[in-house]
Amino acid sequence: PSEDKLHRSLHGLTRTLLHNMVVGVTDGYAKELDVNGVGYRVAKEGSNLVMNLGYSHQVIVSEVEGITIEVPSPNKIIIRGCDKEAVGQFAAEVREKRPPEPYKGKGIKYTNETIRRKVGKTGAKK
């Protein structure tokens, strides 16, 4: 109700949260993930996302309420939902299972993410 710094910041926060809710209901939000690596692949079995990520076991992630998982190809994951925060959090949790490493770029990354590559041992020698 006043023009305090706190109240003015809450005006913008409230406006953004309402806007995200409206866009989520009308259009929805989506995050796309790419899986890079030899032998790395994903599949959807029922409501579970089954990932082979180079571990000795399969990594299984189940869908959360309000989130849908699509696997159009063995190397692509699309996470959809109406809550922007929930979609982003779930995508981060899936990416956390095998984040991209800087030497070969293997792992799970966002589609629009660029990985800063490092030079290996042979790059330092002359």
Residue pairs with C-beta under 8 A, 6 or more apart in sequence:
1 7
20 84
23 29
23 84
24 81
24 82
24 83
24 84
25 82
28 80
28 81
28 82
29 80
29 81
29 82
29 83
29 84
29 87
29 88
30 78
30 79
30 80
30 87
31 78
31 79
31 87
31 88
31 91
31 110
32 76
32 77
32 78
32 79
32 110
32 111
32 112
33 76
33 77
33 78
33 79
33 91
33 94
33 95
33 108
33 109
33 110
33 111
34 75
34 76
34 77
34 108
34 109
34 110
34 111
35 41
35 42
35 51
35 53
35 74
35 75
35 76
35 77
35 107
35 108
36 75
36 100
36 105
36 106
36 107
36 108
36 109
37 53
37 54
37 98
37 104
37 106
37 107
38 106
39 52
39 54
40 51
40 52
40 53
40 54
40 75
40 98
40 106
40 107
41 51
41 52
41 74
41 75
42 49
42 50
42 51
42 52
42 71
42 74
42 75
42 76
42 77
43 49
43 50
43 51
43 71
43 74
44 50
44 69
44 70
44 71
47 62
47 63
47 69
48 60
48 61
48 62
48 63
49 60
49 61
49 62
49 63
49 69
49 71
49 77
49 94
50 58
50 59
50 60
51 58
51 59
51 60
51 61
51 97
51 98
52 58
52 59
53 59
53 97
53 98
53 107
53 108
54 98
54 106
59 97
59 98
61 93
61 94
61 97
63 69
64 86
64 90
66 81
66 82
66 83
66 86
67 79
67 80
67 81
67 86
67 87
67 90
68 79
68 80
68 81
69 77
69 78
69 79
69 80
70 77
70 78
70 79
70 80
71 77
71 78
72 78
77 94
77 108
79 87
79 90
79 91
79 94
80 87
81 87
81 90
91 110
94 108
95 108
95 109
95 110
97 108
98 106
98 107
98 108
99 107
99 108
99 109
100 106
100 107
100 108
100 109
100 113
100 115
101 107
102 115
102 116
102 117
102 118
103 117
103 118
103 120
105 115
105 117
109 115
